[in-house]
Amino acid sequence: MDYYRELFDLIEKQHKWRGSCINLIASENVTSPAVREAIVSDFGHRYAEGLLGGRSNGIQLFDRFYQGTRYFDGIEAIAMKLAEDLFGAEHANVVPVSGAIANLTVYNALTHYGDKISGLRVEAGGHISHTHVSCAGVIGLKDVPYAFDEREMNIDVDRSRETLLKEKPRIMMLGASVFLFPHPIRELREVADEINAKIVYDGAHVLGLIAGGRFQDPFREGADVFTTSTHKTFPGPQGGMILCKNELASKIDNSAFPGLTSNHHLHHVAGLAVALVEMQKFGREYADQIIRNSKALAQAMYELGFSVLCEHKDFTESHQVLVDVSSIGGGDRVANDCEKANIILNKNLLPWDSLKDAGNPSGIRIGVPEVTHIGMKESEMNEIAEFLKRVVIEKEKPERVKKDVIEFMKDYNKVHYCFESELGAYENIRFK
Ligand SMILES: Cc1ncc(COP(=O)(O)O)c(C=O)c1O
Protein backbone atom coordinates (compact mmCIF):
# COMPACT_ATOMS: atom_id res chain seq x y z
CA MET A 1 0.00 0.00 0.00
CA ASP A 2 1.39 3.39 -1.00
CA TYR A 3 0.17 5.43 1.98
CA TYR A 4 1.82 8.60 0.72
CA ARG A 5 -0.21 8.53 -2.49
CA GLU A 6 -3.31 7.34 -0.69
CA LEU A 7 -3.16 10.28 1.73
CA PHE A 8 -2.89 12.94 -0.96
CA ASP A 9 -5.56 11.19 -2.94
CA LEU A 10 -7.91 11.46 0.06
CA ILE A 11 -7.10 15.16 0.48
CA GLU A 12 -7.83 15.79 -3.21
CA LYS A 13 -11.11 13.88 -2.99
CA GLN A 14 -12.18 15.83 0.09
CA HIS A 15 -11.71 19.16 -1.72
CA LYS A 16 -13.55 17.99 -4.81
CA TRP A 17 -16.40 16.43 -2.87
CA ARG A 18 -17.00 19.23 -0.36
CA GLY A 19 -16.83 21.81 -3.13
CA SER A 20 -19.74 20.04 -4.79
CA CYS A 21 -21.82 19.81 -1.58
CA ILE A 22 -24.14 22.36 0.00
CA ASN A 23 -22.67 22.65 3.49
CA LEU A 24 -25.29 23.49 6.10
CA ILE A 25 -23.35 22.51 9.22
CA ALA A 26 -23.92 25.45 11.57
CA SER A 27 -20.50 25.16 13.21
CA GLU A 28 -18.45 25.13 10.00
CA ASN A 29 -17.26 27.64 7.45
CA VAL A 30 -14.64 28.05 4.76
CA THR A 31 -11.79 30.50 5.35
CA SER A 32 -10.64 33.11 2.84
CA PRO A 33 -7.49 32.64 0.73
CA ALA A 34 -5.70 35.19 2.95
CA VAL A 35 -6.51 33.23 6.11
CA ARG A 36 -5.37 30.02 4.41
CA GLU A 37 -2.07 31.65 3.46
CA ALA A 38 -1.47 32.61 7.10
CA ILE A 39 -2.27 29.08 8.28
CA VAL A 40 0.35 27.46 6.06
CA SER A 41 3.04 30.01 6.98
CA ASP A 42 6.24 29.28 8.95
CA PHE A 43 4.44 30.09 12.21
CA GLY A 44 3.05 26.55 12.11
CA HIS A 45 6.55 25.30 12.94
CA ARG A 46 7.24 27.54 15.92
CA TYR A 47 6.79 28.00 19.65
CA ALA A 48 6.22 31.23 21.55
CA GLU A 49 5.81 30.15 25.17
CA GLY A 50 5.61 32.99 27.56
CA LEU A 51 3.52 35.30 29.65
CA LEU A 52 2.21 38.63 28.54
CA GLY A 53 4.43 41.39 29.80
CA GLY A 54 2.32 44.56 30.01
CA ARG A 55 1.32 47.22 27.52
CA SER A 56 2.79 50.22 25.80
CA ASN A 57 0.55 52.65 23.90
CA GLY A 58 -2.24 50.09 24.07
CA ILE A 59 -0.12 47.38 22.43
CA GLN A 60 0.70 44.22 24.36
CA LEU A 61 4.38 43.50 25.16
CA PHE A 62 5.61 39.93 25.56
CA ASP A 63 8.02 38.18 27.85
CA ARG A 64 8.87 34.97 26.00
CA PHE A 65 10.79 31.90 27.13
CA TYR A 66 11.86 31.08 23.55
CA GLN A 67 13.99 33.02 21.11
CA GLY A 68 12.81 33.59 17.55
CA THR A 69 9.45 35.24 18.25
CA ARG A 70 10.13 38.81 17.12
CA TYR A 71 7.64 38.75 14.23
CA PHE A 72 5.12 36.55 15.97
CA ASP A 73 4.98 39.00 18.90
CA GLY A 74 3.74 41.62 16.44
CA ILE A 75 1.10 39.25 15.09
CA GLU A 76 -0.20 38.24 18.51
CA ALA A 77 -0.32 41.89 19.61
CA ILE A 78 -2.31 42.83 16.50
CA ALA A 79 -4.71 39.88 16.98
CA MET A 80 -5.37 40.92 20.59
CA LYS A 81 -5.86 44.59 19.75
CA LEU A 82 -8.22 43.84 16.86
CA ALA A 83 -10.25 41.41 18.98
CA GLU A 84 -10.51 43.89 21.85
CA ASP A 85 -11.67 46.64 19.51
CA LEU A 86 -14.11 44.51 17.53
CA PHE A 87 -15.82 42.97 20.57
CA GLY A 88 -15.55 45.88 23.01
CA ALA A 89 -13.36 43.87 25.40
CA GLU A 90 -10.81 45.23 27.85
CA HIS A 91 -8.51 42.25 27.32
CA ALA A 92 -8.11 39.43 24.78
CA ASN A 93 -6.28 36.14 25.17
CA VAL A 94 -5.70 34.23 21.92
CA VAL A 95 -3.88 31.27 23.48
CA PRO A 96 -6.64 28.60 23.73
CA VAL A 97 -6.52 26.20 20.80
CA SER A 98 -10.30 25.59 20.76
CA GLY A 99 -13.57 26.84 22.19
CA ALA A 100 -13.81 23.98 24.68
CA ILE A 101 -10.26 24.70 25.91
CA ALA A 102 -11.20 28.39 26.23
CA ASN A 103 -14.04 27.34 28.55
CA LEU A 104 -11.80 25.00 30.52
CA THR A 105 -9.24 27.81 30.89
CA VAL A 106 -11.88 30.12 32.36
CA TYR A 107 -13.21 27.45 34.73
CA ASN A 108 -9.66 26.76 35.90
CA ALA A 109 -9.13 30.48 36.51
CA LEU A 110 -12.36 31.31 38.30
CA THR A 111 -13.56 28.25 40.21
CA HIS A 112 -12.52 25.67 42.76
CA TYR A 113 -13.12 21.93 42.64
CA GLY A 114 -16.69 21.19 43.75
CA ASP A 115 -18.10 24.61 42.78
CA LYS A 116 -21.26 24.84 40.70
CA ILE A 117 -21.79 26.08 37.14
CA SER A 118 -25.14 26.93 35.56
CA GLY A 119 -25.80 26.26 31.89
CA LEU A 120 -28.30 24.87 29.44
CA ARG A 121 -28.94 21.14 29.25
CA VAL A 122 -27.50 19.55 26.10
CA GLU A 123 -31.06 18.63 25.00
CA ALA A 124 -31.95 22.33 25.19
CA GLY A 125 -28.94 23.27 23.05
CA GLY A 126 -26.23 23.64 25.71
CA HIS A 127 -22.70 22.66 24.76
CA ILE A 128 -21.17 19.65 26.48
CA SER A 129 -18.26 21.76 27.72
CA HIS A 130 -20.73 23.60 29.99
CA THR A 131 -21.65 20.34 31.74
CA HIS A 132 -20.16 17.62 33.92
CA VAL A 133 -19.72 15.18 30.99
CA SER A 134 -16.98 17.40 29.54
CA CYS A 135 -14.74 20.31 30.63
CA ALA A 136 -16.88 21.37 33.59
CA GLY A 137 -16.73 17.82 34.96
CA VAL A 138 -12.98 17.52 34.35
CA ILE A 139 -12.47 20.44 36.70
CA GLY A 140 -14.95 19.07 39.29
CA LEU A 141 -17.83 21.47 38.66
CA LYS A 142 -21.43 20.46 39.31
CA ASP A 143 -24.18 21.32 36.83
CA VAL A 144 -27.06 23.65 37.67
CA PRO A 145 -29.32 23.51 34.58
CA TYR A 146 -31.38 26.57 33.65
CA ALA A 147 -35.11 26.22 33.20
CA PHE A 148 -35.84 26.35 29.47
CA ASP A 149 -38.86 27.75 27.66
CA GLU A 150 -39.42 25.33 24.75
CA ARG A 151 -41.83 27.60 22.93
CA GLU A 152 -39.56 30.63 23.07
CA MET A 153 -36.43 28.46 22.62
CA ASN A 154 -34.67 30.45 25.31
CA ILE A 155 -33.76 30.46 29.01
CA ASP A 156 -36.78 30.91 31.26
CA VAL A 157 -35.45 33.78 33.39
CA ASP A 158 -38.05 33.73 36.17
CA ARG A 159 -37.87 30.00 36.82
CA SER A 160 -34.08 29.98 36.49
CA ARG A 161 -33.70 32.86 38.96
CA GLU A 162 -35.20 30.75 41.77
CA THR A 163 -32.76 27.90 41.06
CA LEU A 164 -29.79 30.25 40.82
CA LEU A 165 -30.57 31.96 44.13
CA LYS A 166 -30.81 28.55 45.79
CA GLU A 167 -27.82 26.80 44.14
CA LYS A 168 -25.45 29.80 43.88
CA PRO A 169 -23.22 28.73 40.97
CA ARG A 170 -19.78 30.43 40.77
CA ILE A 171 -20.10 30.72 36.99
CA MET A 172 -23.25 31.34 34.99
CA MET A 173 -22.63 30.14 31.43
CA LEU A 174 -24.69 31.72 28.67
CA GLY A 175 -24.50 30.89 24.97
CA ALA A 176 -25.24 27.55 23.33
CA SER A 177 -24.82 25.21 20.39
CA VAL A 178 -28.47 25.53 19.42
CA PHE A 179 -28.74 29.30 19.54
CA LEU A 180 -31.66 30.86 17.71
CA PHE A 181 -32.24 33.95 19.86
CA PRO A 182 -30.02 36.21 22.01
CA HIS A 183 -29.64 35.07 25.60
CA PRO A 184 -30.95 37.21 28.49
CA ILE A 185 -27.64 38.57 29.81
CA ARG A 186 -29.15 41.82 31.11
CA GLU A 187 -32.00 40.01 32.81
CA LEU A 188 -29.60 37.67 34.65
CA ARG A 189 -26.98 40.26 35.64
CA GLU A 190 -28.77 41.23 38.85
CA VAL A 191 -29.01 37.68 40.11
CA ALA A 192 -25.32 37.12 39.22
CA ASP A 193 -24.41 40.10 41.42
CA GLU A 194 -26.63 38.84 44.23
CA ILE A 195 -24.92 35.42 44.33
CA ASN A 196 -21.46 36.77 43.44
CA ALA A 197 -21.26 34.75 40.21
CA LYS A 198 -19.40 35.62 37.03
CA ILE A 199 -21.34 35.63 33.76
CA VAL A 200 -19.37 33.81 31.06
CA TYR A 201 -20.86 34.20 27.59
CA ASP A 202 -19.88 31.41 25.20
CA GLY A 203 -20.23 33.01 21.79
CA ALA A 204 -18.60 30.17 19.83
CA HIS A 205 -21.53 29.94 17.42
CA VAL A 206 -22.34 33.60 17.01
CA LEU A 207 -18.92 35.30 17.05
CA GLY A 208 -19.15 36.27 13.37
CA LEU A 209 -22.58 37.82 13.92
CA ILE A 210 -21.36 39.80 16.92
CA ALA A 211 -18.30 40.92 14.90
CA GLY A 212 -20.76 42.37 12.39
CA GLY A 213 -22.75 44.16 15.10
CA ARG A 214 -25.64 41.71 15.08
CA PHE A 215 -27.24 39.30 17.56
CA GLN A 216 -26.07 40.77 20.89
CA ASP A 217 -23.29 42.74 22.56
CA PRO A 218 -22.15 40.58 25.50
CA PHE A 219 -19.98 43.07 27.41
CA ARG A 220 -22.40 45.98 27.01
CA GLU A 221 -25.22 43.72 28.25
CA GLY A 222 -23.32 42.59 31.36
CA ALA A 223 -21.01 39.63 30.66
CA ASP A 224 -17.73 39.39 32.60
CA VAL A 225 -16.04 36.98 30.20
CA PHE A 226 -16.66 36.03 26.56
CA THR A 227 -15.28 32.68 25.39
CA THR A 228 -15.39 31.46 21.84
CA SER A 229 -14.27 29.28 18.98
CA THR A 230 -12.99 31.18 15.96
CA HIS A 231 -14.36 29.14 13.07
CA LYS A 232 -18.16 28.90 13.01
CA THR A 233 -19.98 32.09 11.97
CA PHE A 234 -16.63 33.81 12.48
CA PRO A 235 -14.65 32.72 9.41
CA GLY A 236 -11.26 32.21 11.03
CA PRO A 237 -9.09 29.12 11.39
CA GLN A 238 -10.10 26.47 13.92
CA GLY A 239 -9.12 27.80 17.33
CA GLY A 240 -10.30 29.52 20.50
CA MET A 241 -10.16 32.88 22.27
CA ILE A 242 -11.10 34.48 25.59
CA LEU A 243 -12.17 38.09 25.99
CA CYS A 244 -12.55 39.54 29.47
CA LYS A 245 -12.54 42.51 31.79
CA ASN A 246 -9.13 43.75 32.95
CA GLU A 247 -9.79 42.71 36.53
CA LEU A 248 -9.86 39.03 35.43
CA ALA A 249 -7.05 39.24 32.86
CA SER A 250 -4.09 38.02 34.89
CA LYS A 251 -5.98 35.03 36.35
CA ILE A 252 -7.18 34.02 32.89
CA ASP A 253 -3.79 34.59 31.23
CA ASN A 254 -2.08 32.43 33.85
CA SER A 255 -4.67 29.74 33.47
CA ALA A 256 -4.01 29.71 29.70
CA PHE A 257 -0.22 29.72 30.11
CA PRO A 258 1.39 28.01 31.94
CA GLY A 259 -1.95 26.50 33.02
CA LEU A 260 -3.52 24.57 30.16
CA THR A 261 -1.65 25.35 26.94
CA SER A 262 2.01 25.26 26.07
CA ASN A 263 2.20 25.75 22.30
CA HIS A 264 -0.64 27.97 21.16
CA HIS A 265 -0.51 27.01 17.46
CA LEU A 266 0.99 30.24 16.18
CA HIS A 267 -0.18 29.80 12.59
CA HIS A 268 -3.75 29.82 13.84
CA VAL A 269 -3.14 33.06 15.70
CA ALA A 270 -1.84 34.54 12.42
CA GLY A 271 -4.97 33.28 10.61
CA LEU A 272 -7.19 34.67 13.34
CA ALA A 273 -5.56 38.10 13.00
CA VAL A 274 -6.24 38.10 9.24
CA ALA A 275 -9.86 37.06 9.78
CA LEU A 276 -10.27 39.86 12.34
CA VAL A 277 -9.10 42.39 9.74
CA GLU A 278 -11.60 40.94 7.25
CA MET A 279 -14.43 41.16 9.75
CA GLN A 280 -13.52 44.73 10.61
CA LYS A 281 -13.95 45.62 6.93
CA PHE A 282 -16.65 43.23 5.68
CA GLY A 283 -18.27 41.96 8.90
CA ARG A 284 -21.44 44.05 8.88
CA GLU A 285 -22.44 43.11 5.36
CA TYR A 286 -21.59 39.44 6.02
CA ALA A 287 -23.51 39.20 9.31
CA ASP A 288 -26.55 40.98 7.85
CA GLN A 289 -26.64 38.55 4.93
CA ILE A 290 -26.30 35.52 7.22
CA ILE A 291 -29.38 36.57 9.16
CA ARG A 292 -31.31 37.39 6.00
CA ASN A 293 -30.38 33.97 4.61
CA SER A 294 -31.35 31.98 7.71
CA LYS A 295 -34.72 33.73 7.87
CA ALA A 296 -35.29 33.19 4.14
CA LEU A 297 -34.37 29.51 4.35
CA ALA A 298 -36.61 28.98 7.38
CA GLN A 299 -39.54 30.73 5.70
CA ALA A 300 -39.12 28.78 2.46
CA MET A 301 -38.87 25.44 4.27
CA TYR A 302 -41.91 26.29 6.36
CA GLU A 303 -43.93 27.13 3.25
CA LEU A 304 -42.85 23.84 1.65
CA GLY A 305 -44.26 21.89 4.60
CA PHE A 306 -41.36 21.49 7.02
CA SER A 307 -42.01 21.83 10.74
CA VAL A 308 -39.60 24.71 11.37
CA LEU A 309 -39.43 25.81 15.00
CA CYS A 310 -40.44 29.27 16.23
CA GLU A 311 -42.57 30.49 13.35
CA HIS A 312 -44.19 32.94 15.83
CA LYS A 313 -40.78 34.62 16.28
CA ASP A 314 -39.82 34.76 12.60
CA PHE A 315 -37.92 31.47 13.16
CA THR A 316 -34.47 32.77 14.07
CA GLU A 317 -32.25 35.77 14.81
CA SER A 318 -29.02 33.84 14.19
CA HIS A 319 -27.37 31.69 11.52
CA GLN A 320 -29.36 28.62 12.58
CA VAL A 321 -32.68 27.06 11.62
CA LEU A 322 -34.11 24.20 13.68
CA VAL A 323 -36.51 21.70 12.16
CA ASP A 324 -38.57 18.93 13.77
CA VAL A 325 -38.35 15.93 11.44
CA SER A 326 -39.66 13.31 13.89
CA SER A 327 -42.72 12.59 11.73
CA ILE A 328 -40.77 12.36 8.45
CA GLY A 329 -38.03 9.88 9.29
CA GLY A 330 -36.20 11.32 12.31
CA GLY A 331 -32.94 13.27 12.44
CA ASP A 332 -30.63 10.36 11.68
CA ARG A 333 -32.39 9.20 8.54
CA VAL A 334 -32.90 12.72 7.23
CA ALA A 335 -29.24 13.69 7.75
CA ASN A 336 -28.08 10.49 6.05
CA ASP A 337 -30.41 10.90 3.07
CA CYS A 338 -29.31 14.51 2.66
CA GLU A 339 -25.65 13.47 2.64
CA LYS A 340 -26.43 11.06 -0.21
CA ALA A 341 -27.76 14.10 -2.09
CA ASN A 342 -24.59 16.13 -1.29
CA ILE A 343 -26.36 18.24 1.31
CA ILE A 344 -24.41 18.18 4.55
CA LEU A 345 -26.25 18.95 7.80
CA ASN A 346 -26.53 17.38 11.24
CA LYS A 347 -29.15 15.58 13.29
CA ASN A 348 -29.91 17.37 16.55
CA LEU A 349 -31.68 16.83 19.83
CA LEU A 350 -34.71 19.03 20.39
CA PRO A 351 -35.49 20.26 23.92
CA TRP A 352 -38.21 17.65 24.45
CA ASP A 353 -35.92 14.74 23.44
CA SER A 354 -34.01 12.69 25.97
CA LEU A 355 -30.23 12.20 25.81
CA LYS A 356 -31.04 8.56 25.01
CA ASP A 357 -32.42 9.80 21.67
CA ALA A 358 -29.03 11.20 20.59
CA GLY A 359 -28.63 8.47 17.95
CA ASN A 360 -31.88 9.38 16.24
CA PRO A 361 -33.13 12.69 17.65
CA SER A 362 -36.25 14.55 16.53
CA GLY A 363 -34.46 17.39 14.85
CA ILE A 364 -32.01 18.66 12.31
CA ARG A 365 -29.95 21.82 12.80
CA ILE A 366 -29.23 23.86 9.71
CA GLY A 367 -26.72 26.70 9.50
CA VAL A 368 -26.01 29.19 6.74
CA PRO A 369 -22.52 30.61 7.53
CA GLU A 370 -20.67 28.74 4.79
CA VAL A 371 -23.26 29.15 2.03
CA THR A 372 -23.37 32.86 2.86
CA HIS A 373 -19.60 33.13 2.86
CA ILE A 374 -19.46 31.71 -0.68
CA GLY A 375 -21.92 34.32 -1.88
CA MET A 376 -25.40 32.86 -1.65
CA LYS A 377 -28.37 35.14 -1.00
CA GLU A 378 -32.09 34.77 -0.36
CA SER A 379 -32.96 33.33 -3.80
CA GLU A 380 -30.43 30.53 -3.32
CA MET A 381 -32.05 29.78 0.04
CA ASN A 382 -35.28 29.07 -1.84
CA GLU A 383 -33.43 26.65 -4.10
CA ILE A 384 -31.85 24.88 -1.11
CA ALA A 385 -35.28 24.56 0.51
CA GLU A 386 -36.54 22.91 -2.71
CA PHE A 387 -33.65 20.42 -2.71
CA LEU A 388 -34.41 19.58 0.92
CA LYS A 389 -38.10 19.08 0.13
CA ARG A 390 -37.30 16.69 -2.71
CA VAL A 391 -35.08 14.53 -0.50
CA VAL A 392 -36.86 14.71 2.85
CA ILE A 393 -40.57 15.22 2.12
CA GLU A 394 -41.01 13.83 -1.38
CA LYS A 395 -38.44 11.07 -0.74
CA GLU A 396 -37.04 11.39 -4.24
CA LYS A 397 -33.96 9.22 -4.78
CA PRO A 398 -31.09 11.26 -3.22
CA GLU A 399 -28.76 10.26 -6.06
CA ARG A 400 -31.03 12.13 -8.50
CA VAL A 401 -31.12 15.26 -6.36
CA LYS A 402 -27.34 15.03 -6.01
CA LYS A 403 -26.89 15.62 -9.74
CA ASP A 404 -28.78 18.91 -9.48
CA VAL A 405 -26.91 19.91 -6.31
CA ILE A 406 -23.57 19.41 -8.06
CA GLU A 407 -24.74 21.63 -10.95
CA PHE A 408 -26.02 24.25 -8.49
CA MET A 409 -22.73 24.38 -6.59
CA LYS A 410 -20.70 25.09 -9.74
CA ASP A 411 -21.64 28.79 -9.43
CA TYR A 412 -20.31 29.09 -5.87
CA ASN A 413 -16.60 28.61 -5.80
CA LYS A 414 -15.25 31.86 -4.38
CA VAL A 415 -15.13 33.19 -0.83
CA HIS A 416 -16.86 36.57 -0.47
CA TYR A 417 -16.57 39.27 2.25
CA CYS A 418 -12.77 39.14 2.01
CA PHE A 419 -9.91 40.65 0.01
CA GLU A 420 -9.66 39.70 -3.68
CA SER A 421 -7.85 36.51 -4.68
CA GLU A 422 -7.86 34.04 -7.55
CA LEU A 423 -7.93 31.00 -5.23
CA GLY A 424 -11.18 29.03 -5.22
CA ALA A 425 -13.11 28.45 -2.02
CA TYR A 426 -12.60 24.69 -2.19
CA GLU A 427 -9.38 24.63 -4.18
CA ASN A 428 -6.66 22.37 -2.83
CA ILE A 429 -3.37 24.24 -2.41
CA ARG A 430 -0.58 22.05 -3.79
CA PHE A 431 3.09 22.49 -2.92
CA LYS A 432 4.64 19.40 -4.44
C1 LIG B 1 -21.39 26.77 22.33
C2 LIG B 1 -20.13 26.04 22.05
N1 LIG B 1 -19.09 26.23 22.86
C3 LIG B 1 -17.92 25.59 22.67
C4 LIG B 1 -17.77 24.72 21.63
C5 LIG B 1 -16.47 24.00 21.48
O1 LIG B 1 -15.70 24.57 20.52
P1 LIG B 1 -14.45 23.80 19.87
O2 LIG B 1 -15.01 22.76 18.99
O3 LIG B 1 -13.74 24.92 19.19
O4 LIG B 1 -13.66 23.23 21.02
C6 LIG B 1 -18.82 24.49 20.74
C7 LIG B 1 -18.63 23.55 19.60
O5 LIG B 1 -19.41 23.33 18.78
C8 LIG B 1 -20.04 25.16 20.97
O6 LIG B 1 -21.09 24.94 20.18
The ligand as an SDF file (V2000), in Angstrom:
LIG
                    3D

 16 16  0  0  0  0  0  0  0  0999 V2000
  -21.3930   26.7690   22.3270 C   0  0  0  0  0  0  0  0  0  0  0  0
  -20.1340   26.0350   22.0510 C   0  0  0  0  0  0  0  0  0  0  0  0
  -19.0900   26.2290   22.8610 N   0  0  0  0  0  0  0  0  0  0  0  0
  -17.9190   25.5890   22.6670 C   0  0  0  0  0  0  0  0  0  0  0  0
  -17.7660   24.7230   21.6320 C   0  0  0  0  0  0  0  0  0  0  0  0
  -16.4740   23.9950   21.4830 C   0  0  0  0  0  0  0  0  0  0  0  0
  -15.7050   24.5710   20.5230 O   0  0  0  0  0  0  0  0  0  0  0  0
  -14.4510   23.8040   19.8690 P   0  0  0  0  0  0  0  0  0  0  0  0
  -15.0140   22.7600   18.9910 O   0  0  0  0  0  0  0  0  0  0  0  0
  -13.7380   24.9200   19.1900 O   0  0  0  0  0  0  0  0  0  0  0  0
  -13.6640   23.2310   21.0210 O   0  0  0  0  0  0  0  0  0  0  0  0
  -18.8180   24.4950   20.7400 C   0  0  0  0  0  0  0  0  0  0  0  0
  -18.6280   23.5540   19.6000 C   0  0  0  0  0  0  0  0  0  0  0  0
  -19.4140   23.3260   18.7770 O   0  0  0  0  0  0  0  0  0  0  0  0
  -20.0400   25.1550   20.9730 C   0  0  0  0  0  0  0  0  0  0  0  0
  -21.0900   24.9430   20.1790 O   0  0  0  0  0  0  0  0  0  0  0  0
  1  2  1  0
  2  3  1  0
  2 15  2  0
  3  4  2  0
  4  5  1  0
  5  6  1  0
  5 12  2  0
  6  7  1  0
  7  8  1  0
  8  9  2  0
  8 10  1  0
  8 11  1  0
 12 13  1  0
 12 15  1  0
 13 14  2  0
 15 16  1  0
M  END
$$$$
